[in-house]
């Protein structure tokens, strides 16, 4: 019994001891170290703002090569995809039918020229006949005058012999002779007048023949002109059998094979593109187009002197700058854009029509812009925020209003001041009011790029 009580007291004492040990105070855990973050200072500088447009390269001149005459393709005289010069032979159409046509036209021309010579000879002959007829008229008039004078004399003789015969001064025979002579002279006058009338008629006939000969000359000359036109057309058609390049450029693949029947109404044989210089064609917004039009109106040369860059499909920048050249005449009502063209030099023919490219231009310079790295900006449900590290290394989460992106940087319009430090790396480790251990981040340089317009 005593032993049992002692065991109970010992157990109670042990329990009290254990209970007393559990109520003793514990030591507080140490505070975690401030997180290490990378920070960058807000930079203030003048920044060129660029715009980029997606475009396509097209040939400065794209010449569609077609056959001007119908015929079978005789030969291919260029290497596809090679550089050709203006006047180089690309294709040869069978020229034999056109050579024959030229020879026939030349023969007709020679015949027409011979007819002109004959017609002119006939004119000369008709002119001689007219002159001869006019000489006959003059001779006839002289004969009429002479015959009239002779008849007048014989008439006077009859008048003088008649009273003398009554008086017996002359014989009746002499009077009869005078009367007969006068009658013969009257007949001679009538004959001379008839001959003169015939001469006048001959003149009229000769002049009519002359006019007819002259008209024939004009007709034959017209035939010569027509024959010469036919020869010129035949020569032109013969020349068209040689399909030549009208420009310097790159000749594309052929669309016809030797032996094919080609002609003016057929498909194109190939295309030659002048690629030095080359166009970059791209759409710009209606607002920017209006600004360009206004700028051109104020200073026609200013917009065309704006340097342009060409960014190729692999991201590289074409080393030769271009210039603005053309804006289309109208706005596309479906897209609200205006098609623009820029010209780029292409001496090595590196650029080819159809290539994808971007056109970049500096459209303005933003003065005293505040720049921070883009990765420093947080998007919290559409609200842009930046973790700002104060002078005591305390974090302040601040709402900002960003502007244009400039390369890897962002222009901040509101919310920051020059020289302030923003968290670039480790934003997920900070919370407002907490201390951080800032370290400088690697700097980012602006490239001058901006949003596409």
C-alpha positions as a Python dict, from the first residue, in 0.01 Angstrom:
ca = {
    (1, 'X'): (0, 0, 0),
    (2, 'X'): (281, 238, 96),
    (3, 'X'): (474, 135, -206),
    (4, 'X'): (179, 216, -435),
    (5, 'X'): (144, 568, -289),
    (6, 'X'): (511, 637, -339),
    (7, 'X'): (485, 532, -704),
    (8, 'X'): (188, 766, -755),
    (9, 'X'): (371, 1062, -600),
    (10, 'X'): (674, 1000, -819),
    (11, 'X'): (455, 985, -1130),
    (12, 'X'): (281, 1312, -1036),
    (13, 'X'): (615, 1477, -973),
    (14, 'X'): (750, 1363, -1311),
    (15, 'X'): (439, 1488, -1485),
    (16, 'X'): (470, 1826, -1321),
    (17, 'X'): (834, 1846, -1423),
    (18, 'X'): (752, 1761, -1782),
    (19, 'X'): (468, 2012, -1785),
    (20, 'X'): (694, 2283, -1647),
    (21, 'X'): (951, 2223, -1916),
    (22, 'X'): (689, 2273, -2201),
    (23, 'X'): (591, 2621, -2080),
    (24, 'X'): (950, 2766, -2118),
    (25, 'X'): (983, 3060, -2393),
    (26, 'X'): (1140, 2979, -2742),
    (27, 'X'): (1398, 3198, -2940),
    (28, 'X'): (1259, 3409, -3246),
    (29, 'X'): (1379, 3295, -3599),
    (30, 'X'): (1623, 3534, -3780),
    (31, 'X'): (1477, 3784, -4046),
    (32, 'X'): (1523, 3676, -4414),
    (33, 'X'): (1783, 3877, -4616),
    (34, 'X'): (1666, 4150, -4857),
    (35, 'X'): (1613, 4004, -5210),
    (36, 'X'): (1870, 4090, -5473),
    (37, 'X'): (1720, 4269, -5776),
    (38, 'X'): (1865, 4430, -6085),
    (39, 'X'): (1773, 4792, -6136),
    (40, 'X'): (1815, 5047, -6415),
    (41, 'X'): (1794, 5423, -6398),
    (42, 'X'): (1529, 5622, -6580),
    (43, 'X'): (1717, 5783, -6870),
    (44, 'X'): (1618, 6118, -7021),
    (45, 'X'): (1723, 6181, -7380),
    (46, 'X'): (1603, 6281, -7726),
    (47, 'X'): (1476, 5972, -7903),
    (48, 'X'): (1406, 5931, -8276),
    (49, 'X'): (1070, 5763, -8322),
    (50, 'X'): (1047, 5533, -8622),
    (51, 'X'): (758, 5368, -8799),
    (52, 'X'): (764, 5042, -8989),
    (53, 'X'): (541, 4923, -9270),
    (54, 'X'): (517, 4578, -9419),
    (55, 'X'): (569, 4586, -9792),
    (56, 'X'): (663, 4397, -10104),
    (57, 'X'): (937, 4465, -10357),
    (58, 'X'): (829, 4521, -10716),
    (59, 'X'): (1026, 4593, -11029),
    (60, 'X'): (1090, 4955, -11119),
    (61, 'X'): (969, 4855, -11466),
    (62, 'X'): (810, 4516, -11536),
    (63, 'X'): (806, 4464, -11912),
    (64, 'X'): (571, 4191, -12032),
    (65, 'X'): (741, 4038, -12336),
    (66, 'X'): (499, 3924, -12607),
    (67, 'X'): (536, 3827, -12972),
    (68, 'X'): (428, 4116, -13197),
    (69, 'X'): (368, 3886, -13495),
    (70, 'X'): (228, 3536, -13527),
    (71, 'X'): (456, 3248, -13603),
    (72, 'X'): (637, 2947, -13468),
    (73, 'X'): (902, 3009, -13206),
    (74, 'X'): (1235, 2940, -13371),
    (75, 'X'): (1494, 2990, -13097),
    (76, 'X'): (1551, 3096, -12734),
    (77, 'X'): (1839, 3340, -12713),
    (78, 'X'): (1880, 3429, -12344),
    (79, 'X'): (1955, 3254, -12016),
    (80, 'X'): (1658, 3251, -11783),
    (81, 'X'): (1708, 3458, -11469),
    (82, 'X'): (2006, 3643, -11616),
    (83, 'X'): (2069, 4012, -11666),
    (84, 'X'): (1985, 4133, -12016),
    (85, 'X'): (2047, 4467, -12183),
    (86, 'X'): (1809, 4679, -12381),
    (87, 'X'): (1803, 4550, -12739),
    (88, 'X'): (1927, 4200, -12652),
    (89, 'X'): (1760, 3922, -12851),
    (90, 'X'): (1536, 3707, -12630),
    (91, 'X'): (1337, 3499, -12880),
    (92, 'X'): (1336, 3446, -13256),
    (93, 'X'): (1010, 3382, -13442),
    (94, 'X'): (1030, 3207, -13781),
    (95, 'X'): (1105, 3497, -14016),
    (96, 'X'): (1075, 3327, -14356),
    (97, 'X'): (708, 3417, -14425),
    (98, 'X'): (778, 3778, -14335),
    (99, 'X'): (1092, 3788, -14550),
    (100, 'X'): (883, 3669, -14845),
    (101, 'X'): (618, 3931, -14771),
    (102, 'X'): (888, 4199, -14766),
    (103, 'X'): (1023, 4090, -15104),
    (104, 'X'): (674, 4095, -15256),
    (105, 'X'): (607, 4441, -15116),
    (106, 'X'): (943, 4563, -15250),
    (107, 'X'): (858, 4431, -15597),
    (108, 'X'): (523, 4612, -15592),
    (109, 'X'): (702, 4929, -15488),
    (110, 'X'): (943, 4905, -15781),
    (111, 'X'): (651, 4848, -16020),
    (112, 'X'): (465, 5148, -15879),
    (113, 'X'): (775, 5366, -15911),
    (114, 'X'): (811, 5253, -16275),
    (115, 'X'): (449, 5347, -16340),
    (116, 'X'): (515, 5691, -16197),
    (117, 'X'): (806, 5737, -16437),
    (118, 'X'): (585, 5637, -16730),
    (119, 'X'): (304, 5863, -16612),
    (120, 'X'): (544, 6157, -16587),
    (121, 'X'): (669, 6081, -16940),
    (122, 'X'): (308, 6087, -17059),
    (123, 'X'): (266, 6426, -16892),
    (124, 'X'): (570, 6555, -17080),
    (125, 'X'): (430, 6421, -17406),
    (126, 'X'): (91, 6580, -17336),
    (127, 'X'): (255, 6911, -17256),
    (128, 'X'): (437, 6895, -17592),
    (129, 'X'): (108, 6825, -17767),
    (130, 'X'): (-51, 7122, -17592),
    (131, 'X'): (232, 7346, -17701),
    (132, 'X'): (211, 7212, -18056),
    (133, 'X'): (-165, 7268, -18062),
    (134, 'X'): (-121, 7620, -17932),
    (135, 'X'): (139, 7685, -18205),
    (136, 'X'): (-110, 7556, -18461),
    (137, 'X'): (-367, 7801, -18324),
    (138, 'X'): (-123, 8086, -18360),
    (139, 'X'): (-40, 7976, -18714),
    (140, 'X'): (-410, 7945, -18797),
    (141, 'X'): (-480, 8293, -18666),
    (142, 'X'): (-199, 8427, -18885),
    (143, 'X'): (-340, 8238, -19185),
    (144, 'X'): (-686, 8378, -19120),
    (145, 'X'): (-548, 8731, -19099),
    (146, 'X'): (-351, 8684, -19420),
    (147, 'X'): (-647, 8531, -19602),
    (148, 'X'): (-876, 8812, -19488),
    (149, 'X'): (-626, 9072, -19610),
    (150, 'X'): (-594, 8900, -19948),
    (151, 'X'): (-972, 8873, -19981),
    (152, 'X'): (-1010, 9237, -19891),
    (153, 'X'): (-764, 9331, -20164),
    (154, 'X'): (-943, 9120, -20420),
    (155, 'X'): (-1273, 9269, -20314),
    (156, 'X'): (-1130, 9617, -20369),
    (157, 'X'): (-1009, 9507, -20713),
    (158, 'X'): (-1361, 9392, -20804),
    (159, 'X'): (-1503, 9724, -20688),
    (160, 'X'): (-1252, 9916, -20892),
    (161, 'X'): (-1279, 9700, -21209),
    (162, 'X'): (-1662, 9704, -21229),
    (163, 'X'): (-1711, 10076, -21324),
    (164, 'X'): (-1396, 10064, -21536),
    (165, 'X'): (-1541, 9772, -21733),
    (166, 'X'): (-1860, 9977, -21797),
    (167, 'X'): (-1649, 10262, -21932),
    (168, 'X'): (-1438, 10018, -22128),
    (169, 'X'): (-1122, 10103, -21945),
    (170, 'X'): (-1073, 9734, -21859),
    (171, 'X'): (-1188, 9429, -22036),
    (172, 'X'): (-1466, 9208, -21924),
    (173, 'X'): (-1212, 8930, -21884),
    (174, 'X'): (-1011, 9122, -21634),
    (175, 'X'): (-1327, 9194, -21434),
    (176, 'X'): (-1423, 8828, -21442),
    (177, 'X'): (-1078, 8728, -21325),
    (178, 'X'): (-1098, 8976, -21038),
    (179, 'X'): (-1439, 8844, -20934),
    (180, 'X'): (-1314, 8484, -20943),
    (181, 'X'): (-1005, 8575, -20748),
    (182, 'X'): (-1218, 8743, -20481),
    (183, 'X'): (-1445, 8441, -20455),
    (184, 'X'): (-1139, 8219, -20418),
    (185, 'X'): (-1004, 8445, -20144),
    (186, 'X'): (-1337, 8435, -19962),
    (187, 'X'): (-1318, 8056, -19969),
    (188, 'X'): (-958, 8073, -19842),
    (189, 'X'): (-1072, 8290, -19549),
    (190, 'X'): (-1342, 8037, -19462),
    (191, 'X'): (-1093, 7752, -19487),
    (192, 'X'): (-842, 7938, -19268),
    (193, 'X'): (-1111, 8002, -19009),
    (194, 'X'): (-1213, 7636, -19009),
    (195, 'X'): (-850, 7532, -18965),
    (196, 'X'): (-821, 7778, -18671),
    (197, 'X'): (-1128, 7625, -18508),
    (198, 'X'): (-975, 7280, -18548),
    (199, 'X'): (-655, 7406, -18388),
    (200, 'X'): (-853, 7544, -18092),
    (201, 'X'): (-1021, 7204, -18056),
    (202, 'X'): (-680, 7036, -18067),
    (203, 'X'): (-561, 7263, -17786),
    (204, 'X'): (-861, 7166, -17573),
    (205, 'X'): (-802, 6798, -17642),
    (206, 'X'): (-433, 6828, -17564),
    (207, 'X'): (-501, 7015, -17241),
    (208, 'X'): (-754, 6750, -17139),
    (209, 'X'): (-498, 6480, -17213),
    (210, 'X'): (-245, 6674, -17006),
    (211, 'X'): (-480, 6695, -16707),
    (212, 'X'): (-555, 6326, -16739),
    (213, 'X'): (-181, 6249, -16751),
    (214, 'X'): (-122, 6464, -16443),
    (215, 'X'): (-406, 6289, -16258),
    (216, 'X'): (-250, 5958, -16356),
    (217, 'X'): (81, 6075, -16211),
    (218, 'X'): (-92, 6156, -15881),
    (219, 'X'): (-260, 5816, -15885),
    (220, 'X'): (67, 5639, -15950),
    (221, 'X'): (239, 5844, -15679),
    (222, 'X'): (-34, 5737, -15438),
    (223, 'X'): (30, 5380, -15543),
    (224, 'X'): (400, 5436, -15468),
    (225, 'X'): (316, 5576, -15124),
    (226, 'X'): (94, 5276, -15051),
    (227, 'X'): (364, 5041, -15176),
    (228, 'X'): (623, 5211, -14956),
    (229, 'X'): (390, 5181, -14657),
    (230, 'X'): (348, 4813, -14736),
    (231, 'X'): (726, 4775, -14752),
    (232, 'X'): (766, 4959, -14422),
    (233, 'X'): (502, 4736, -14262),
    (234, 'X'): (669, 4426, -14402),
    (235, 'X'): (1006, 4544, -14270),
    (236, 'X'): (847, 4615, -13933),
    (237, 'X'): (688, 4272, -13917),
    (238, 'X'): (1016, 4113, -14018),
    (239, 'X'): (1187, 4306, -13739),
    (240, 'X'): (920, 4193, -13493),
    (241, 'X'): (1025, 3833, -13550),
    (242, 'X'): (1322, 3930, -13333),
    (243, 'X'): (1175, 3959, -12984),
    (244, 'X'): (1413, 4190, -12800),
    (245, 'X'): (1430, 4330, -12448),
    (246, 'X'): (1299, 4689, -12425),
    (247, 'X'): (1487, 4759, -12099),
    (248, 'X'): (1788, 4659, -11894),
    (249, 'X'): (1681, 4409, -11632),
    (250, 'X'): (1643, 4053, -11512),
    (251, 'X'): (1472, 3819, -11759),
    (252, 'X'): (1241, 3563, -11600),
    (253, 'X'): (1152, 3208, -11694),
    (254, 'X'): (1021, 3146, -12045),
    (255, 'X'): (652, 3065, -12091),
    (256, 'X'): (686, 2911, -12438),
    (257, 'X'): (899, 2643, -12594),
    (258, 'X'): (1069, 2624, -12933),
    (259, 'X'): (814, 2524, -13197),
    (260, 'X'): (515, 2677, -13015),
    (261, 'X'): (283, 2899, -13215),
    (262, 'X'): (299, 3246, -13060),
    (263, 'X'): (139, 3576, -13148),
    (264, 'X'): (5, 3911, -13025),
    (265, 'X'): (-302, 3748, -12870),
    (266, 'X'): (-105, 3475, -12696),
    (267, 'X'): (39, 3465, -12346),
    (268, 'X'): (354, 3650, -12246),
    (269, 'X'): (679, 3486, -12347),
    (270, 'X'): (860, 3612, -12037),
    (271, 'X'): (893, 3919, -11814),
    (272, 'X'): (1193, 4148, -11786),
    (273, 'X'): (1211, 4350, -11464),
    (274, 'X'): (1429, 4653, -11414),
    (275, 'X'): (1548, 4608, -11056),
    (276, 'X'): (1805, 4885, -11025),
    (277, 'X'): (1651, 5086, -10873),
    (278, 'X'): (1369, 4880, -10724),
    (279, 'X'): (1036, 4978, -10567),
    (280, 'X'): (919, 4883, -10220),
    (281, 'X'): (540, 4906, -10212),
    (282, 'X'): (360, 4930, -9876),
    (283, 'X'): (34, 5067, -9730),
    (284, 'X'): (35, 5358, -9485),
    (285, 'X'): (-247, 5488, -9272),
    (286, 'X'): (-482, 5752, -9403),
    (287, 'X'): (-375, 5990, -9125),
    (288, 'X'): (-7, 5958, -9212),
    (289, 'X'): (-87, 5993, -9582),
    (290, 'X'): (-269, 6317, -9509),
    (291, 'X'): (32, 6444, -9316),
    (292, 'X'): (260, 6350, -9607),
    (293, 'X'): (32, 6519, -9861),
    (294, 'X'): (27, 6833, -9650),
    (295, 'X'): (403, 6824, -9611),
    (296, 'X'): (448, 6780, -9985),
    (297, 'X'): (219, 7075, -10047),
    (298, 'X'): (423, 7293, -9814),
    (299, 'X'): (760, 7168, -9933),
    (300, 'X'): (749, 6937, -10238),
    (301, 'X'): (1107, 6817, -10183),
    (302, 'X'): (1103, 6755, -9808),
    (303, 'X'): (912, 6426, -9794),
    (304, 'X'): (1105, 6281, -10086),
    (305, 'X'): (1436, 6351, -9910),
    (306, 'X'): (1330, 6152, -9600),
    (307, 'X'): (1574, 5860, -9570),
    (308, 'X'): (1414, 5516, -9555),
    (309, 'X'): (1552, 5184, -9439),
    (310, 'X'): (1466, 4844, -9578),
    (311, 'X'): (1446, 4550, -9338),
    (312, 'X'): (1469, 4219, -9518),
    (313, 'X'): (1294, 3892, -9433),
    (314, 'X'): (1594, 3764, -9232),
    (315, 'X'): (1587, 4074, -9011),
    (316, 'X'): (1895, 4234, -9166),
    (317, 'X'): (1894, 4598, -9270),
    (318, 'X'): (1963, 4666, -9636),
    (319, 'X'): (2280, 4880, -9644),
    (320, 'X'): (2156, 5133, -9899),
    (321, 'X'): (1896, 5391, -9790),
    (322, 'X'): (1596, 5467, -10007),
    (323, 'X'): (1364, 5762, -10056),
    (324, 'X'): (992, 5820, -10072),
    (325, 'X'): (871, 5834, -10428),
    (326, 'X'): (497, 5793, -10494),
    (327, 'X'): (167, 5794, -10306),
    (328, 'X'): (-134, 5640, -10474),
    (329, 'X'): (-415, 5861, -10598),
    (330, 'X'): (-681, 5726, -10359),
    (331, 'X'): (-750, 5576, -10018),
    (332, 'X'): (-850, 5210, -10000),
    (333, 'X'): (-1198, 5228, -9848),
    (334, 'X'): (-1177, 4874, -9708),
    (335, 'X'): (-850, 4921, -9517),
    (336, 'X'): (-828, 5298, -9476),
    (337, 'X'): (-476, 5299, -9616),
    (338, 'X'): (-293, 5459, -9905),
    (339, 'X'): (-48, 5260, -10112),
    (340, 'X'): (301, 5413, -10108),
    (341, 'X'): (617, 5342, -10301),
    (342, 'X'): (978, 5395, -10203),
    (343, 'X'): (1278, 5364, -10433),
    (344, 'X'): (1593, 5180, -10326),
    (345, 'X'): (1917, 5150, -10525),
    (346, 'X'): (1998, 4790, -10616),
    (347, 'X'): (2327, 4789, -10807),
    (348, 'X'): (2409, 4424, -10735),
    (349, 'X'): (2057, 4301, -10817),
    (350, 'X'): (2041, 4152, -10466),
    (351, 'X'): (1679, 4257, -10426),
    (352, 'X'): (1422, 4089, -10648),
    (353, 'X'): (1054, 4158, -10719),
    (354, 'X'): (814, 3977, -10487),
    (355, 'X'): (1043, 3979, -10184),
    (356, 'X'): (890, 4049, -9844),
    (357, 'X'): (1040, 4350, -9665),
    (358, 'X'): (969, 4619, -9408),
    (359, 'X'): (1020, 4988, -9470),
    (360, 'X'): (1133, 5195, -9174),
    (361, 'X'): (1149, 5574, -9140),
    (362, 'X'): (1210, 5821, -8858),
    (363, 'X'): (883, 6013, -8838),
    (364, 'X'): (964, 6236, -8537),
    (365, 'X'): (1216, 6308, -8259),
    (366, 'X'): (1074, 6295, -7907),
    (367, 'X'): (1267, 6543, -7693),
    (368, 'X'): (1353, 6476, -7326),
    (369, 'X'): (1188, 6134, -7336),
    (370, 'X'): (1205, 5913, -7025),
    (371, 'X'): (1324, 5562, -7112),
    (372, 'X'): (1324, 5237, -6916),
    (373, 'X'): (1371, 4874, -7026),
    (374, 'X'): (1051, 4713, -7147),
    (375, 'X'): (1093, 4419, -6910),
    (376, 'X'): (1061, 4658, -6614),
    (377, 'X'): (694, 4726, -6695),
    (378, 'X'): (431, 4498, -6537),
    (379, 'X'): (85, 4448, -6683),
    (380, 'X'): (-160, 4394, -6395),
    (381, 'X'): (-508, 4347, -6542),
    (382, 'X'): (-446, 4614, -6805),
    (383, 'X'): (-273, 4854, -6564),
    (384, 'X'): (94, 4919, -6632),
    (385, 'X'): (310, 4932, -6317),
    (386, 'X'): (677, 4972, -6236),
    (387, 'X'): (864, 4878, -5917),
    (388, 'X'): (1059, 5189, -5816),
    (389, 'X'): (1349, 5155, -5569),
    (390, 'X'): (1384, 5458, -5345),
    (391, 'X'): (1699, 5609, -5195),
    (392, 'X'): (1663, 5385, -4888),
    (393, 'X'): (1626, 5075, -5110),
    (394, 'X'): (1256, 5051, -5034),
    (395, 'X'): (1025, 4938, -5315),
    (396, 'X'): (733, 5153, -5434),
    (397, 'X'): (493, 4995, -5687),
    (398, 'X'): (393, 5283, -5915),
    (399, 'X'): (137, 5308, -6200),
    (400, 'X'): (286, 5454, -6521),
    (401, 'X'): (164, 5556, -6866),
    (402, 'X'): (394, 5414, -7135),
    (403, 'X'): (428, 5563, -7482),
    (404, 'X'): (613, 5428, -7785),
    (405, 'X'): (846, 5132, -7775),
    (406, 'X'): (1196, 5218, -7888),
    (407, 'X'): (1388, 4900, -7948),
    (408, 'X'): (1418, 4721, -7611),
    (409, 'X'): (1319, 5037, -7423),
    (410, 'X'): (986, 5198, -7349),
    (411, 'X'): (909, 5568, -7343),
    (412, 'X'): (724, 5654, -7020),
    (413, 'X'): (496, 5955, -7058),
    (414, 'X'): (373, 5973, -6695),
    (415, 'X'): (464, 5823, -6358),
    (416, 'X'): (843, 5848, -6344),
    (417, 'X'): (1117, 6107, -6303),
    (418, 'X'): (1466, 6118, -6452),
    (419, 'X'): (1726, 5929, -6248),
    (420, 'X'): (1482, 5710, -6056),
    (421, 'X'): (1569, 5342, -6028),
    (422, 'X'): (1331, 5076, -6153),
    (423, 'X'): (1347, 4701, -6099),
    (424, 'X'): (1439, 4517, -6419),
    (425, 'X'): (1505, 4165, -6291),
    (426, 'X'): (1348, 4013, -5980),
    (427, 'X'): (1018, 4201, -5986),
    (428, 'X'): (845, 3887, -5862),
    (429, 'X'): (1058, 3898, -5543),
    (430, 'X'): (950, 4244, -5427),
    (431, 'X'): (644, 4387, -5261),
    (432, 'X'): (553, 4748, -5177),
    (433, 'X'): (741, 4884, -4875),
    (434, 'X'): (994, 4600, -4867),
    (435, 'X'): (1367, 4646, -4867),
    (436, 'X'): (1571, 4513, -5161),
    (437, 'X'): (1936, 4482, -5247),
    (438, 'X'): (1970, 4659, -5585),
    (439, 'X'): (2238, 4575, -5838),
    (440, 'X'): (2289, 4758, -6171),
    (441, 'X'): (2145, 4581, -6475),
    (442, 'X'): (2313, 4572, -6814),
    (443, 'X'): (2214, 4884, -7012),
    (444, 'X'): (1985, 4870, -7317),
    (445, 'X'): (2039, 5109, -7607),
    (446, 'X'): (1752, 5256, -7811),
    (447, 'X'): (1737, 5156, -8174),
    (448, 'X'): (1498, 5424, -8292),
    (449, 'X'): (1219, 5180, -8380),
    (450, 'X'): (862, 5264, -8317),
    (451, 'X'): (520, 5122, -8385),
    (452, 'X'): (403, 5044, -8739),
    (453, 'X'): (171, 5299, -8897),
}
